[in-house]
Amino acid sequence: MAAPMLRWGCRGRRWALAWVDGGSCHRRGAPTGSTSNRIRGQSSLAQQPLRTAQKPRKGEHKWAAVVGLEIHAQISSNSKLFSGSQVRFSAPPNSLVSFFDASLPGTLPVLNRRCVEAAVMTGLALNCHINKKSLFDRKHYFYADLPAGYQITQQRLPIAVNGSLTYGISAGKERGQVIPKTVRVKQIQLEQDSGKSLHDDLRSQTLVDLNRAEGQLRVDANVSVHHPGEPLGVRTEVKNLNSLRFLAKAIDYEIQRQISELENGGEILNETRSFHEKLGCTVSMRDKEAKQDYRFMPEPNLPPLLLYDATSLPTDADPQQVINIDQIREMLPELPSVTRERLVQQYGMLPEHSFTLLNEVGLLEFFQNVIKETRAEPKKVTSWVLNIFLGYLKQENLAVSESPVTPSALAELLDLLDSRTISSSAAKQVFEELWKREGKTPGQIVSEKQLELMQDRGALEQFCYSVMKDHPQVVMDVKKGNPRAINKLIGLVRKATLNRADPAVIKEILEKQLSL
Amino acid sequence: MGSLLRVSAALKQGQITPTELCQKCLSLIKKTKFLNAYITVSEEVALKQAEESEKRYKNGQSLGDLDGIPIAVKDNFSTSGIETTCASNMLKGYVPPYNATVVQKLLDQGALLMGKTNLDEFAMGSGSTDGVFGPVKNPWSYSKQYREKRKQNPHSESGDSDWLITGGSSGGSAAAVSAFTCYAALGSDTGGSTRNPAAHCGLVGFKPSYGLVSRHGLIPLVNSMDVPGILTRCVDDAAMVLGVLAGHDPKDSTTVHDPINKPLVLSSLADVSKLCIGIPKEYLVPELSSEIQSLWSRAADLFESEGAKVIEVSLPHTSYSIVCYHVLCTSEVASNMARFDGLQYGHRCDIDVSTEAMYAATRREGFNDVVRGRILSGNFFLLKENYENYFVKAQKVRRLIANDFVNAFNSGVDVLLTPTTLSEAVPYLEFIKEDNRTRSAQDDIFTQAVNMAGLPAVSIPIALSNQGLPIGLQFIGRAFYDQQLLTVAKWFEKQVQFPVIQLQELMDDCSAILENEKLASVSLKQ
């Protein structure tokens, strides 16, 4: 337990999804969520046509879905939120457990400064109001991986509130059109993570790992549907979604299930559900924990967390003892939305490309380093980085930092292309050579493989002449006015030159020789 | 041999060695075993520590006043390698892997840990009668002073059946110091648990300001009120120990950063003419024994006659203290006790049908009725539907109670003077006629509000009752004015000359040790 967690959410109050047409769910054939035999029931239902025959009349029964997310994100810190023990991925079970983490009697929580700073920075990045005073609470429930019998969290007065995140989705008709969206952030709270239970059904035992430094992201989705203008519907909570793909699937499924349930005269229970990854459906957890009273109480061992800004900072404050919000604001890096906007403005790239550049760790930096060193057009660089470079990385499942091709090498390659020293197909060949990590520069590869474009016009004219002579039928086609025929000739000339000729130059020579 | 500082001087002068001192205390522990003061006697640890201390003295590298001094620690402080039970089945056999900060600080100064003292289970009680190891007997039950008075009383029964309680919940620590088995002991004080037994056992019982002394390693009762307490035979000793214990602990975020002056040496007040003593009128309750009432008033007169200003003050919310405490205490208890589930440490039942069944049976077997009752009440108060009506209201009342003190001190009062207890120690058979909850509610009446406000308070023995039993009065100071409070207490202690307990009959072959204790028995009652 006790890996520090940041939790931010916007429970039940966020309009996150577009209007969902009542009719659309019929096509999807949402199951009704029978709870006994639920797995079999779900799978068979999926193949059945929906029982309901009432098709809503057009324009009626519009449904709106309301989705709120509770996002558990692990703070990247060296030690845990309330103890000095380390946080390390995939450490042996229970090897990073302090006396406090094990909840030995008499131990007390000590707040990790780094985690507070991370929470403040996250709050600032999400346009939140940072509470200069926040409080910690105990949330009680009995569970084997919760050794204290309570979890320390910030329920009543969290560190940051009322934020928003603006983002864009590519959903327009035109390529590159991005529709801006805003989600509201209700609060960000610092929360101690529980331990991890490993259930061994075979021996009917549960093993508990109190390290709990895994699972960097975990999302609980609260979903309800209602008719616009009417009160919000009863919500369900789909717990422990650990990837964005499953999150989206679970929400989609849950919306459709609820609509279907309601249209069939059923009712939605305020319950906790889990997402069955293989079947792609949600199932009721039937968990005793789900409906319990957490008996929240102030955590008496942690004084209120006080934060300061430039105006409220006491003059005699020990910098080690206080946290200055303004100082953290200055440390805030350029936010992704600003970076994306800049990329679009500066390099004329499509907004979707700016997203791709930012979504891959290190890719933006790689891109900028190439830009710095090459004469090639930014558009060319974008295309090469996103199509070829990223394609190779994905193919081998490598991170940008693991790439065999350095930004300098790619920059040199793009220079060769830009100066028409090599053709673009030759450039791809050079790139493939570079990927082999043989320590050669693009220039060396080009000269070794003789990939330079032929600069000798006389020799090129000779090639063109030979090709025309050997392919009279094609020449005839050209002369008859078949516009594609010339391309065939160009191809044949290139082949004859072992791809070392510039197609534009060949075309020019051919046209001249054919007197077109 | 009486006070810690005197024996410390004897050690420094080589009149006695740490090992000799340790052995004498161990021998007294054995002789007074029937008092049930100790749950665990850490004889080997103490002797080894004494040996090391002796080496230091020989090499002229004494660690200070506490080096070689036998001390005892209430069994709700974690002690590395030494069983820590809280007098509960739940923690029988639990051996902590670490020392509470206060224990570590004492050991770092060379103190000898004689053992872990008895208490009410998880410190929930005011008699030291409700622990799984049985009740603690008050050494004064066997004192010459009390025995002689009883002979004069034709109604009193003979024999041992009417032995007296120590008060509690730190009764084991009080009995241990009172019976000369150690020179200072740690208690804990949540509603009076150090001051109450100190009053009943004729000792100085000091509750420091909340936040002055680390709670790390103290197994909590009510985190927001718990404070490690100090039991000694005189005020100077308590001040010396406080000097060692006080200060910020990185492991306890509720400890304050500004340390008090250390080492803490109390000056002797030459006169009290600049002092203003407040007498809270609400503390004059009908249940207060007339004897204590008259001693309280004599004490006030003493201050006045020596030039101090003595005024009546009002703490208007005092009467809500008990019920407010009940809500806050049980709520925190419900929360704090949640970790005792049998999984990781302490008692675990044999039932393994399900985790829930195991929890339930473990907790039923592990906790006594008092603890279970408080857990049940606390969980009730914390339910979502009750939280506002009980917990939040109690917190508001707590604030009002704390503000009462602030207002009193802001009106110019330096120190408040009150009784510590309603009466002197009562016989066990009398005490158990009422249940734990009733007793706690009655007995904490003068002490509890102080914990709500986080103030320092000290109980000072003032005189013997008509029955020959000790009576204490309480001084309450401003938050973090612990030194001022103890300075006043020291002046008072000197005036009243409380008599030393005479246990010669009980421990005749130890009389040599006790010979030196013959202090003049001048009391206010004369």
Boltz contact constraints between the chains, C-beta under 6 A:
constraints:
  - contact:
      token1: [A, 99]
      token2: [B, 98]
      max_distance: 6.0
  - contact:
      token1: [A, 103]
      token2: [B, 339]
      max_distance: 6.0
  - contact:
      token1: [A, 105]
      token2: [B, 219]
      max_distance: 6.0
  - contact:
      token1: [A, 106]
      token2: [B, 78]
      max_distance: 6.0
  - contact:
      token1: [A, 106]
      token2: [B, 217]
      max_distance: 6.0
  - contact:
      token1: [A, 106]
      token2: [B, 218]
      max_distance: 6.0
  - contact:
      token1: [A, 106]
      token2: [B, 219]
      max_distance: 6.0
  - contact:
      token1: [A, 108]
      token2: [B, 216]
      max_distance: 6.0
  - contact:
      token1: [A, 108]
      token2: [B, 252]
      max_distance: 6.0
  - contact:
      token1: [A, 110]
      token2: [B, 253]
      max_distance: 6.0
  - contact:
      token1: [A, 138]
      token2: [B, 335]
      max_distance: 6.0
  - contact:
      token1: [A, 142]
      token2: [B, 359]
      max_distance: 6.0
  - contact:
      token1: [A, 144]
      token2: [B, 355]
      max_distance: 6.0
  - contact:
      token1: [A, 147]
      token2: [B, 344]
      max_distance: 6.0
  - contact:
      token1: [A, 148]
      token2: [B, 339]
      max_distance: 6.0
  - contact:
      token1: [A, 149]
      token2: [B, 338]
      max_distance: 6.0
  - contact:
      token1: [A, 149]
      token2: [B, 339]
      max_distance: 6.0
  - contact:
      token1: [A, 150]
      token2: [B, 338]
      max_distance: 6.0
  - contact:
      token1: [A, 293]
      token2: [B, 383]
      max_distance: 6.0
  - contact:
      token1: [A, 293]
      token2: [B, 384]
      max_distance: 6.0
  - contact:
      token1: [A, 295]
      token2: [B, 382]
      max_distance: 6.0
  - contact:
      token1: [A, 297]
      token2: [B, 335]
      max_distance: 6.0
  - contact:
      token1: [A, 297]
      token2: [B, 382]
      max_distance: 6.0
  - contact:
      token1: [A, 300]
      token2: [B, 223]
      max_distance: 6.0
  - contact:
      token1: [A, 300]
      token2: [B, 224]
      max_distance: 6.0
  - contact:
      token1: [A, 301]
      token2: [B, 223]
      max_distance: 6.0
  - contact:
      token1: [A, 302]
      token2: [B, 253]
      max_distance: 6.0
